[in-house]
């Protein structure tokens, strides 16, 4: 009977791992899409850009950096600098 509980525990842990991986992938894709949408906008909100950069850094990885996220972050920084330097009319 102990083997049954052990196997059920292992299956439960595998299910939790799969669920967490899917949630993480969904969140990464959400912030990636948000970043591309901000890059396509003519005049995005600077606070939204800062929030997106923060979350891209969070989900871009610490040890294995996602190169696409790094490129998006640099493009967002350039867009933010252009917005802040432009005088308000």
PAMIVEX-779957 format. One line per 4 residues: number of its first residue (from 1); for each residue y, z, x of N, C-alpha, C. Coordinates in pm, 1 decimal, decimal comma. Layout:
! PAMIVEX-779957
NUM	Y/Z/X/Y/Z/X/Y/Z/X ~ ...
***
This chain:
! PAMIVEX-779957
1	-119,3/0,0/82,3/0,0/0,0/0,0/126,3/0,0/87,1 ~ 114,2/60,6/204,9/229,1/62,9/294,6/264,3/-77,9/342,0 ~ 163,3/-163,4/357,5/188,9/-300,3/401,1/268,5/-377,2/295,6 ~ 242,0/-351,7/171,4/313,4/-419,9/62,9/461,1/-382,6/67,2
5	489,7/-254,7/84,4/629,1/-210,9/92,6/698,6/-270,4/215,4 ~ 626,2/-277,1/324,8/682,8/-334,1/446,7/715,5/-482,7/427,8 ~ 624,9/-556,7/367,3/647,0/-699,1/342,4/763,0/-717,4/244,6 ~ 771,0/-635,3/141,7/882,3/-643,0/47,3/1015,4/-612,3/115,8
9	1015,5/-517,1/206,6/1136,4/-484,0/280,8/1180,0/-602,1/368,1 ~ 1085,8/-664,1/435,9/1116,4/-779,3/520,0/1169,8/-894,3/434,6 ~ 1109,1/-919,5/319,4/1157,3/-1025,7/231,0/1297,9/-995,3/179,2 ~ 1322,1/-870,2/146,6/1454,6/-829,2/99,9/1559,1/-850,7/209,1
13	1527,3/-812,8/330,9/1621,3/-831,4/441,3/1646,3/-979,6/470,0 ~ 1543,8/-1061,9/458,8/1561,2/-1206,1/477,7/1650,4/-1263,6/368,0 ~ 1632,6/-1218,1/245,4/1716,0/-1263,2/134,7/1861,8/-1222,7/154,2 ~ 1884,9/-1102,9/202,4/2021,1/-1056,7/229,8/2083,4/-1140,7/341,3
17	2006,5/-1171,8/443,5/2056,8/-1255,3/553,3/2095,8/-1394,6/504,2 ~ 2013,4/-1454,0/420,7/2043,5/-1585,9/365,1/2168,6/-1579,9/277,6 ~ 2179,8/-1475,9/197,1/2296,3/-1459,9/109,9/2425,4/-1444,1/190,7 ~ 2421,2/-1362,2/294,8/2539,6/-1343,0/378,3/2579,1/-1470,7/451,9
21	2482,1/-1547,5/496,8/2510,3/-1673,5/564,2/2578,6/-1771,8/469,6 ~ 2530,8/-1779,7/346,0/2592,6/-1869,6/248,6/2734,0/-1825,9/213,8 ~ 2754,8/-1695,9/195,8/2888,9/-1646,0/164,6/2985,1/-1673,2/279,0 ~ 2939,2/-1655,0/401,5/3023,2/-1680,3/517,6/3058,1/-1828,8/527,8
25	2962,1/-1914,5/506,3/2986,4/-2059,0/512,0/3084,6/-2101,4/402,7 ~ 3070,4/-2045,1/283,1/3160,6/-2078,8/173,2/3303,9/-2035,0/204,4 ~ 3319,7/-1917,5/263,7/3452,3/-1867,9/297,2/3514,4/-1952,0/408,8 ~ 3435,4/-1988,5/509,2/3486,0/-2074,1/616,6/3533,6/-2207,7/561,4
29	3456,9/-2266,0/472,1/3494,4/-2394,8/415,0/3619,7/-2383,1/328,7 ~ 3636,0/-2269,5/261,1/3755,1/-2249,0/179,1/3880,2/-2247,0/265,5 ~ 3876,4/-2174,6/377,7/3993,6/-2166,9/464,7/4017,0/-2297,3/538,8 ~ 3910,1/-2370,2/571,5/3924,5/-2500,7/635,2/3994,5/-2597,5/539,6
33	3952,6/-2598,4/413,5/4014,9/-2685,8/314,6/4160,2/-2646,5/292,1 ~ 4187,2/-2517,2/286,1/4324,2/-2469,6/268,6/4411,5/-2514,6/384,7 ~ 4358,8/-2510,5/506,2/4435,9/-2552,3/623,8/4466,5/-2701,0/618,1 ~ 4368,4/-2781,9/583,2/4393,7/-2926,0/573,7/4492,9/-2957,2/462,4
37	4485,7/-2884,5/352,2/4583,1/-2904,4/244,5/4724,5/-2870,3/291,4 ~ 4738,1/-2763,2/368,3/4869,8/-2726,1/420,0/4922,0/-2829,8/518,9 ~ 4832,7/-2887,2/598,4/4875,3/-2989,2/693,6/4922,8/-3116,6/623,5 ~ 4866,7/-3144,7/507,3/4904,7/-3264,4/434,6/5033,2/-3246,3/353,9
41	5070,1/-3121,7/323,7/5191,4/-3096,7/245,4/5315,4/-3130,5/326,8 ~ 5418,1/-3174,0/256,8/5543,9/-3206,9/323,6/5620,7/-3080,9/361,8 ~ 5623,9/-2981,9/273,6/5700,9/-2860,4/298,2/5620,6/-2738,2/252,2 ~ 5518,7/-2696,4/328,5/5439,8/-2580,4/286,4/5513,4/-2449,4/313,7
45	5467,7/-2344,9/247,7/5525,1/-2211,7/264,9/5481,9/-2155,6/400,5 ~ 5576,9/-2101,5/475,2/5545,3/-2051,4/609,4/5454,2/-1928,7/603,5 ~ 5468,7/-1846,3/500,6/5380,3/-1729,0/487,8/5236,3/-1771,5/463,6 ~ 5219,1/-1877,8/387,1/5084,2/-1928,6/360,8/5022,2/-1984,1/488,6
49	5102,9/-2047,6/572,0/5052,9/-2099,7/699,6/5008,5/-1985,1/789,6 ~ 5088,3/-1879,4/796,7/5054,4/-1764,0/880,8/4925,3/-1698,9/831,3 ~ 4911,3/-1686,2/699,2/4789,9/-1626,4/642,4/4667,9/-1712,7/673,0 ~ 4684,6/-1843,2/664,4/4573,2/-1934,1/692,1/4534,3/-1929,1/839,0
53	4633,0/-1924,3/928,5/4603,7/-1913,7/1071,9/4526,3/-1785,8/1100,6 ~ 4568,1/-1676,9/1038,8/4500,2/-1548,4/1058,9/4354,0/-1557,2/1016,2 ~ 4329,1/-1616,2/899,9/4191,6/-1625,6/851,6/4109,6/-1727,6/928,7 ~ 4171,9/-1833,7/977,6/4098,7/-1928,0/1061,8/4055,9/-1861,8/1192,2
57	4141,7/-1777,9/1247,5/4103,3/-1704,5/1368,7/3989,0/-1607,5/1339,2 ~ 3992,8/-1547,2/1221,4/3888,4/-1452,1/1183,7/3753,8/-1521,5/1168,7 ~ 3752,4/-1635,7/1101,7/3626,5/-1704,8/1075,5/3592,9/-1809,6/1180,5 ~ 3676,8/-1826,8/1281,6/3650,8/-1924,7/1386,2/3551,8/-1878,0/1490,5
61	3516,6/-1752,3/1487,3/3419,0/-1700,1/1581,0/3482,5/-1630,6/1700,1 ~ 3414,6/-1534,2/1753,4/3462,5/-1461,8/1870,8/3394,3/-1511,1/1997,1 ~ 3263,6/-1519,4/1993,1/3188,1/-1558,9/2111,5/3176,8/-1711,4/2118,1 ~ 3126,2/-1771,3/2010,6/3116,7/-1917,4/2003,2/3231,4/-1966,5/1915,5
65	3338,1/-2008,1/1979,7/3456,6/-2054,4/1907,7/3429,6/-2190,3/1843,2 ~ 3474,3/-2203,0/1720,5/3464,9/-2330,1/1650,2/3580,9/-2418,1/1696,6 ~ 3549,0/-2528,7/1763,3/3653,6/-2613,7/1821,3/3740,8/-2677,6/1714,4 ~ 3681,7/-2710,0/1601,0/3760,9/-2767,0/1492,2/3865,1/-2666,7/1443,8
69	3825,5/-2540,8/1431,8/3920,2/-2437,3/1388,7/4032,4/-2421,9/1490,8 ~ 3999,9/-2430,0/1618,5/4102,6/-2417,4/1721,3/4203,3/-2531,4/1712,6 ~ 4155,1/-2651,4/1685,7/4244,7/-2766,4/1670,9/4331,7/-2751,6/1546,8 ~ 4273,2/-2706,0/1438,3/4350,4/-2686,2/1315,5/4457,1/-2579,6/1336,7
73	4422,4/-2472,6/1407,0/4518,1/-2365,6/1433,4/4635,4/-2418,3/1514,9 ~ 4607,0/-2499,7/1616,7/4717,0/-2553,3/1697,6/4805,4/-2647,0/1615,4 ~ 4745,1/-2728,0/1528,8/4824,2/-2815,8/1442,5/4907,8/-2735,4/1343,4 ~ 4852,1/-2625,6/1292,7/4928,6/-2540,4/1200,3/5044,4/-2471,5/1272,8
77	5022,6/-2432,3/1398,8/5131,8/-2373,0/1477,4/5244,6/-2473,8/1496,7 ~ 5208,4/-2598,6/1525,5/5310,5/-2701,8/1540,6/5386,9/-2723,5/1410,5 ~ 5314,8/-2723,6/1299,7/5379,1/-2741,1/1168,7/5470,3/-2623,6/1137,1 ~ 5426,0/-2502,4/1171,1/5506,7/-2382,8/1146,6/5633,0/-2385,1/1231,5
81	5620,9/-2425,4/1357,6/5739,3/-2436,1/1443,5/5837,6/-2539,1/1389,1 ~ 5786,1/-2651,2/1338,9/5873,3/-2754,8/1283,8/5945,2/-2705,9/1158,1 ~ 5875,7/-2626,8/1077,2/5937,1/-2574,1/955,1/6044,8/-2472,0/989,1 ~ 6017,3/-2384,9/1086,2/6113,0/-2280,0/1121,2/6235,0/-2337,0/1191,6
85	6220,1/-2446,4/1265,4/6335,4/-2504,9/1338,3/6422,6/-2589,6/1247,9 ~ 6364,5/-2638,1/1137,3/6441,3/-2724,6/1047,8/6544,8/-2640,7/972,7 ~ 6672,3/-2678,7/976,1/6773,7/-2601,5/904,9/6756,8/-2619,8/753,7 ~ 6782,0/-2512,3/679,4/6772,5/-2518,1/533,9/6893,1/-2590,7/478,2
89	6869,6/-2681,1/386,4/6978,6/-2760,0/327,5/7024,6/-2697,1/198,7
***
